[in-house]
Amino acid sequence: MTGESPRHPPGLTPRDEADDLYQHAPCGYLTTDADGRILSANATLARWLGRTTDELASMTFVELLTPGGRIYHETHFAPSLRMHGEVREIAVELRRSDAGRLPALVNATLDRHADGSVRAVRIAVFDATERRSYERELLLAKERAEASEERAQTLARTLQETLIPPIPPHVPGLEVAAVYRPAGDGTEVGGDFYDVFSLGQDDWMVVLGDVRGKGPEAAVVTALVRYTLRALAVTTRRPCLLLEQVNETLLQHSSDRFCTAVLVRLRRREDGWRAEIGVAGHPAPLLLRVDDRTRQLDLLGPLLGVLDDVAYTDREIFLGAGDTLVLYTDGITEASGPLGFFGDERLLRVVDAGRSSSPREVVDNLLGEVLDFQRGVARDDIAVLALGVPGGH
Amino acid sequence: MSAVSRHAVSVSGRPEAPPMLFVHGFGCDQHMWRYVAPAFEASHRVVLMDLMGAGGSDLSGYDEQRYSTLEGYADDITQVVRDLDLRDAVLVGHSVSAMLVAMTQLAEPERVSALVMVAPSPRYVDEPGYTGGFAEDDIDELLDSLASNYLGWSSAMAPAIMGNADWPELGAELTESFCRMDPEVARRFANATFRSDHREMLPRVEAPTLVLQCSNDVIAPVAVGEYVAEQLPAGSLVMLEATGHCPNLSAPDATTQAITTFVSSLDTVTT
């Protein structure tokens, strides 16, 4: 074996071998002139298309394409071929004489004269029947994946909407304003929640909580806490006792997630509202008085779902005309931006500046400040609820 | 961001001369004009642009709604004409852009004085009494064909060319983006293009218009070119001995010659 001259199969001269390879290669060959008129085609292609090589030589390449394929040819294939001198792996369907289609991948090169004018276009055609059906399956799978992602997001949104009442109910004699902003782009179910429900005539329960983590598992705990509270509150009304029972419920539940919450029971009096407040591992509410500086209530209590035998204490205050109570989650104070954490001091400052504003304004202003602080992107869920007694301004 | 940078506008030729704006069609980008436009640099201010999604255009300006019909594309051309403060301009549109430049002419009749339509078609799909050359099904087939050919398109290959003025020499990085378009963008553009109907617009386009027709064009057949020239109040038809839909590539000399003759005749009229 010298390696210098190509070898060829026994019984074939080199010329025969070249001719045989052209005619019976495992791909189709076509040569056209500059205008696409077929000058020659090999036997393989003729066989695939159910035509003779002579028939093919009286046709143009474009005639072999489907009408849609012709548009693709004129708008992409031909310009690319002119510009680059070659095109590769173009997917086309070639028309067979029996009106069937041959899915094919096509490579083409441009053969130029010395002066740059086109001498011939050489085209190799590969049968892509299997590949094309596989590609169709891929396309379908992609479409299915997109549809299922869309469904999952819709489900997450729907879940979230059931977990967070977007608009608190109307409470006669009390102005209630709330805002909820999920972290990031809001596509994932977050852990913050709030609830406002009636216990009887002029008797209300307000809940604001934060389940650690996010996603479906956090949503399960959120739902558990919310509906446990609603059920228990039918008979148990003191926040401290409710928190103890929720703690028990969470300890018995298989989830190892914990939760913080603040509960406010509100009973209407002639000149305002009596509020009993219990806190479990949650930032204590802020109290805005018409005639005093804003301060955070002095209230502590252990997390829910961590320790056995915990006890909570309630604190009772009176909300008179013009007073506002602000409940919030740590998405506010732990918001971080280029200036560090938002923090308690900044929170007090921002809220205090709006002491004579309505609850709605307090809530909106606070959200605006926190979002600005984070350059518009909330890194954690944010929930704020303000309860204000009308008058007094 | 201005329309000029959004559409990778390049300007060459004589700054004080009357402007010519060349707009490519569906499929490729402004390099479609590389064998034609340079011939006008000695006599004109030559402006090239990429339609949204093509070549070096800035896809961050893409809006699904805006580009679901051809109005959005035509409005982009109008914006470029305004931003460059073009006056007395000749707009040259290839393929679908023949209709787009006509829409711009109607929007800015003071700025656009004449049109050249290369291989135009106001309606690709057949209807009773009109032969566009295609059936509705054929357009679906084209969309399929786009989908299979874009399987190999990856987001990493998004158009990356920026303001290379080394024209007409095409660098490798420039040719990479030629005829490449985000699959969704291409699909929407194809749908808007091949399902459009601009037959009613033609009689309102009063500017002198040259219609360049190839003798053998499968996308815009001769009968369609004749129809366009007839419907235009000031349309004149020139047949090119060329096969295919892109005489700007396959017969650049004849294309250049026909446009030169047309713009010279305009000069004679106006001076």
Boltz contact constraints between the chains, C-beta under 6 A:
constraints:
  - contact:
      token1: [A, 35]
      token2: [B, 243]
      max_distance: 6.0
  - contact:
      token1: [A, 62]
      token2: [B, 218]
      max_distance: 6.0
  - contact:
      token1: [A, 66]
      token2: [B, 141]
      max_distance: 6.0
  - contact:
      token1: [A, 67]
      token2: [B, 134]
      max_distance: 6.0
  - contact:
      token1: [A, 67]
      token2: [B, 138]
      max_distance: 6.0
  - contact:
      token1: [A, 68]
      token2: [B, 138]
      max_distance: 6.0
  - contact:
      token1: [A, 68]
      token2: [B, 141]
      max_distance: 6.0
  - contact:
      token1: [A, 68]
      token2: [B, 142]
      max_distance: 6.0
  - contact:
      token1: [A, 68]
      token2: [B, 145]
      max_distance: 6.0
  - contact:
      token1: [A, 69]
      token2: [B, 145]
      max_distance: 6.0
  - contact:
      token1: [A, 70]
      token2: [B, 218]
      max_distance: 6.0
  - contact:
      token1: [A, 71]
      token2: [B, 142]
      max_distance: 6.0
  - contact:
      token1: [A, 71]
      token2: [B, 219]
      max_distance: 6.0
  - contact:
      token1: [A, 72]
      token2: [B, 145]
      max_distance: 6.0
  - contact:
      token1: [A, 74]
      token2: [B, 219]
      max_distance: 6.0
  - contact:
      token1: [A, 74]
      token2: [B, 245]
      max_distance: 6.0
  - contact:
      token1: [A, 75]
      token2: [B, 26]
      max_distance: 6.0
  - contact:
      token1: [A, 75]
      token2: [B, 27]
      max_distance: 6.0
  - contact:
      token1: [A, 76]
      token2: [B, 27]
      max_distance: 6.0
  - contact:
      token1: [A, 76]
      token2: [B, 179]
      max_distance: 6.0
  - contact:
      token1: [A, 78]
      token2: [B, 244]
      max_distance: 6.0
  - contact:
      token1: [A, 79]
      token2: [B, 28]
      max_distance: 6.0
  - contact:
      token1: [A, 79]
      token2: [B, 246]
      max_distance: 6.0
  - contact:
      token1: [A, 79]
      token2: [B, 249]
      max_distance: 6.0
  - contact:
      token1: [A, 80]
      token2: [B, 179]
      max_distance: 6.0
  - contact:
      token1: [A, 82]
      token2: [B, 249]
      max_distance: 6.0
  - contact:
      token1: [A, 83]
      token2: [B, 178]
      max_distance: 6.0
  - contact:
      token1: [A, 84]
      token2: [B, 175]
      max_distance: 6.0
  - contact:
      token1: [A, 91]
      token2: [B, 148]
      max_distance: 6.0
  - contact:
      token1: [A, 91]
      token2: [B, 149]
      max_distance: 6.0
  - contact:
      token1: [A, 135]
      token2: [B, 151]
      max_distance: 6.0
